[in-house]
Amino acid sequence: MAKPPSRPTATPAASSKPTAKADAGPSVIAENRRARFDYFIEERYEAGLALEGWEVKSLRAGKAQITEAHVYLRGGEVFMVGAHIAPLKTTSTHVVADPTRSRKLLLNRREIVHLIGLVERKGYTIVPLELYWQRGKAKVRIGLAKGKKAHDKRATEKDRDWARDKARLMRGR
């Protein structure tokens, strides 16, 4: 007995639409908006974070803020100080959770040498800009920055106010 010819099966439309997970870019955990107001950001770098287990769980719950954080270089390594990652209530009892401990940033050696040269010789500073997830790993975007003077901050505020007023006028038409 011959086998009946098989019917062609319809392929699902998965190829036409990307999934939400593949479409989504890095999801932001915390942002340092104050840094953009206080500094001119000249270069940006992406760095990994050396974290403990309870810190990763807290980041997944969104319990972090980097407004008061800053980055410093010591001994050829890069550290972020002042970032506050609040421990969850379910943190294990044998771990002493320090929410503001200094955390090591993981950068390429070439990038570290470049940063050391600019910070020590040219008077730049390094500020954390945002904390986010990328492919399941916690990353921090840091910026090489120069401080703004008071008149620069006033100009930034004036530009922002004008952009807001302009948008309001355009909507009114």
C-alpha positions as a printed Julia matrix, in Angstrom:
173×3 Matrix{Float64}:
  0.0    0.0    0.0
  1.36   3.38  -0.97
  1.59   6.16   1.5
 -0.75   9.1    0.74
  1.01  12.28  -0.3
  1.54  14.59   2.63
 -0.05  17.99   2.55
  2.18  21.0    2.85
  1.91  22.43   6.33
  1.54  26.12   6.92
  4.57  27.64   8.55
  3.83  29.89  11.5
  4.27  33.61  11.0
  7.15  33.68  13.46
  9.6   34.76  10.79
  7.54  37.8    9.84
  7.32  39.24  13.34
 10.23  39.4   15.75
  9.49  38.33  19.29
  9.22  40.94  22.01
 12.31  39.61  23.76
 14.47  39.81  20.64
 13.05  43.23  19.75
 13.66  44.8   23.15
 16.98  46.58  23.59
 18.76  47.01  26.88
 16.29  47.49  29.73
 17.27  50.37  32.0
 17.41  49.72  35.75
 18.53  53.17  36.93
 19.49  56.41  35.21
 21.61  59.31  36.42
 19.87  62.34  34.91
 21.75  64.69  37.19
 25.03  63.77  35.48
 23.81  65.15  32.15
 22.87  68.42  33.86
 26.12  68.8   35.82
 28.62  67.59  33.18
 29.44  67.73  29.5
 29.62  64.04  28.53
 32.35  63.65  25.9
 32.81  59.87  25.59
 30.72  56.91  26.71
 31.88  53.43  27.7
 30.03  50.26  28.6
 31.35  48.36  31.59
 30.37  45.16  33.31
 29.84  45.02  37.07
 31.31  42.6   39.59
 28.25  41.85  41.75
 27.23  39.5   44.53
 24.17  37.27  44.23
 21.88  39.38  46.41
 22.78  42.46  44.34
 21.71  40.77  41.12
 18.36  39.86  42.69
 17.89  43.44  43.87
 18.72  44.78  40.42
 16.16  42.42  38.88
 13.61  43.92  41.29
 14.71  47.44  40.25
 16.04  48.44  43.69
 18.98  50.57  42.57
 19.88  54.24  42.23
 23.08  55.8   40.89
 22.38  59.51  41.37
 25.03  59.93  44.07
 27.51  57.51  42.49
 30.9   58.35  41.03
 33.72  56.38  39.44
 37.37  56.42  40.42
 40.56  54.74  39.2
 43.01  53.05  41.56
 45.85  50.68  40.81
 44.88  50.2   37.19
 41.33  49.21  38.14
 38.02  51.05  37.92
 35.54  51.22  40.82
 32.06  52.7   41.23
 31.34  54.17  44.67
 28.1   55.51  46.08
 25.68  53.46  43.98
 22.89  52.29  46.25
 21.52  48.79  45.66
 18.91  48.13  48.34
 18.94  44.57  49.67
 15.71  42.6   49.43
 13.96  41.31  52.52
 14.74  37.78  51.35
 18.52  38.23  51.37
 20.09  35.22  53.04
 21.0   35.54  56.7
 24.67  34.55  56.33
 25.44  37.45  53.97
 26.0   40.95  55.33
 24.48  43.21  52.71
 26.25  46.56  52.29
 24.06  48.61  49.93
 26.71  51.26  49.12
 29.86  49.16  48.84
 32.34  50.0   46.09
 31.87  47.76  43.06
 34.52  46.91  40.53
 33.81  47.83  36.92
 34.98  45.47  34.22
 36.59  47.24  31.28
 39.09  46.36  28.6
 42.72  47.13  29.57
 43.07  49.53  26.61
 40.0   51.47  27.75
 41.31  51.69  31.32
 44.68  53.05  30.14
 42.89  55.6   27.94
 40.71  56.72  30.87
 43.68  56.98  33.24
 45.49  59.25  30.78
 42.55  61.6   30.36
 41.55  61.75  34.02
 45.05  62.35  35.38
 46.39  64.71  32.71
 43.43  66.59  31.31
 41.18  66.98  34.36
 38.25  64.86  33.21
 36.03  62.94  35.6
 34.12  59.7   35.13
 30.43  59.52  36.02
 27.98  56.62  35.79
 25.15  57.46  33.39
 22.85  54.44  33.51
 22.57  50.93  34.85
 20.88  48.39  32.55
 20.52  44.76  31.53
 22.03  43.55  28.3
 21.65  39.9   27.33
 21.15  38.89  30.96
 24.18  40.75  32.28
 24.16  43.91  34.38
 26.03  46.72  32.65
 26.77  50.31  33.54
 27.31  53.05  30.99
 29.96  55.48  32.2
 30.83  58.79  30.68
 34.06  60.74  30.45
 32.92  64.19  31.53
 33.97  67.79  32.12
 32.15  69.8   34.77
 29.74  72.53  33.72
 29.97  76.03  35.11
 26.88  77.82  36.49
 26.31  79.74  33.25
 26.45  76.5   31.25
 23.78  74.98  33.49
 21.58  78.06  33.03
 21.95  77.79  29.26
 20.99  74.1   29.37
 17.92  74.92  31.45
 16.97  77.74  29.08
 17.24  75.44  26.04
 15.14  72.8   27.77
 12.44  75.36  28.69
 12.38  76.67  25.11
 12.01  73.14  23.71
  9.09  72.52  26.08
  7.4   75.83  25.13
  7.96  75.16  21.43
  6.34  71.73  21.72
  3.39  73.26  23.58
  2.96  75.92  20.85
  3.13  73.31  18.08
  0.43  71.21  19.77
 -1.85  74.26  20.07
 -2.13  74.67  16.31
